[in-house]
């Protein structure tokens, strides 16, 4: 009798995403015992494939499987081409690696360095700053953000290795802390989180197409706030900018980015460490003054191919019974359509497979029943070290019509029927 394992267990053993497993089935590297809704594999066959990958017998798969465990670090390609910026990022990343400094501590001290440069804190003496006296901080909002993040670190060795970060030359860039975070994180960490830095020109195009001065804008998986920071160029007040994410470091950076952007204002950024899929309840949480009931615009590059644990999968199945694929970007799309106001706009960066893979019928049906597709832009391979073709899809929340034109890439228009 076969020892059967499901697709999630198989992806864990091989160290790749569910989507990669399905791709390997397509290319006959894996042969499931059954196809359709409940794909299962022979455990022994999966272990044999794992051994071949580890031994390097299948070089192409070895590269993909090792990606999730890779300690390699790289600067996002768009900025690697900017020589001065790339050199500075490399120097800072190397400094942190050579001195074996922790990620949390490094980001914390790089942030203090930048805030001093931006004249939002009034000392670069670490002992003074860690006294958390109001006299050293522009306002109490900033003081609380710094103090709260420091409490997550706990005490760290207050020696010259750490103090040296305060003396590094931080290059000028609108999201330099986000770029530093991406440059310090390993490729494996990015792959496991499904998190990659979106090229600025892609974000700029979305922002210029849709953001207006009084819009309420949300990024439901905001990371370091790249989309929100770009939106701030047009949004008249930061109180109309909202973001959620589960990564505490990214949330910290996102808050600081907005404080730096609106440095003449005293405000508490609406950036929250929340799981959008599981913690945001439209019927209760959004009726409070802390969150608006709905949004004019939701923009993001959501995680793709996340590995959920069994408890999370059970919760997701209960909350989103229509999503059968267990694909993370499908959940974010479904939830974001719910959070849009009627007539609101959504723009997501997604793998091109959403357009034509049978697995994604569930979210395509949700899109067709609840929105009008405004635009699909084919972006090719847009991300560093990610080999998936990418699209941008723009949706409007309204009753779909039977005769509707979609702008695909440039000026080409196609008629489709949405029922």
C-alpha positions, 0 to 999 in steps of 0.5 A: 500500500502507498504511503500517500501525502498531499500537495502541501506535505510534498511542497514542505519536503521538497522545499518549494511552493505549491505552484512549483509542485504543480509546474513539476507535475506539468513537466513530468518531474512528479507523477501524482497518484491522483489528479483533480481536487485532491492531488496525492503523491507516493511518499517514497517517490517524493523522497527519491526525487528529493535525494536526486535534487540534493545530489545535483542529479536534476540541476534545474530543480536543485536551483528552485528547491534550494532557493527557500533555504538560500542565505544569499543576499542581493540588491533588487535589480532596478537599484543594482543598476544605479551604481552609487546607490548599489555601492552604498547598499553593498557597503552597509550590508557587508558591514553588518555581515562582517560584524555579525550584527542581528537584523532587528538591531541593524534596522533599528540603528540604521533607522536612528541614523536616518532620522538624525539625518532627517532632523527628526531626532536631535542626537546621534548618541545611542545612550541618549536616544535609549533614555527615551527622553522627549527632548531628543525626539521631534514628537511623542508619536515618533518616540513611541514608535521607536520605543515600541520597536526597541522593546521587541529587540530586548537589550542588545550589546551596547558596544562599538559594533552597534554604535558604528552603524550610527556613523555609516553614510545612509544614501538618499532614496525615497525608501532607503530603509526598505531597500536596506531591509531587502538587501540585508534579508536572505533570498531564503527569507524572501522566498518563504515570505513570498516577499519581493521589492516591487520595481518603482516604475511599476508602482509609479504607473499605478499611482499616477493612474488612480490616486487622488488627493482625498482618496482613502488608500490601503495596502493590505500587505504593505511591507515597508510601505513602498506603494503607500509612500508613492501614494503620499506624493498625491494624498493631501493628509497621511490620515487617509493612508492605511497599511496592514502587514504581519512583519514587525520590521516592515511595519516599523519601516513603513511608519517611519517612511510616512513620518519622514515624508510628512515631517512637518506634521505630527501624526500617528501613521495608520499602519498596523501589524495585522493579518489582513486575511484573519484579523480584519473583520469587515462587520466589526473591526471596520466599524471602529474609528480606527479603520474606515468602513471601506476604501477608494483604492487598494493597491499592493503586490501580495505574497505569492505561494505562501506556505500556511500551517495546518491551523491557518489553512483550517481558518482560511477554509472557514472564512473563505470557502470559495477559495479552493486553491489555498493560494495566498494572492487569491485570498488577498484579492478576495478580501480586498474586493470585500474592503473596497467601497462600491465603485472603488479601484483595486490594482494588484501585481500578480503572477500571469498564471492567474489568467489561465491556470485551472487552479485559479478558476475560483478567484477568476469567478469572484473577479468576474462576478463582483468587478469590472476588469479595467486593465491588464498589463503584462510585465514579463519577469519583473522581479530579481531572482523570480522567474515567473511572468508577472501582470498588473490587474486593475479592477473596479468594484461595480456590477459587471456589464455583459459588454465590457472593454479591457485595456490589455497592455498598451492601447489594445482593447478586447470585448468580453462578456462578464456575467 
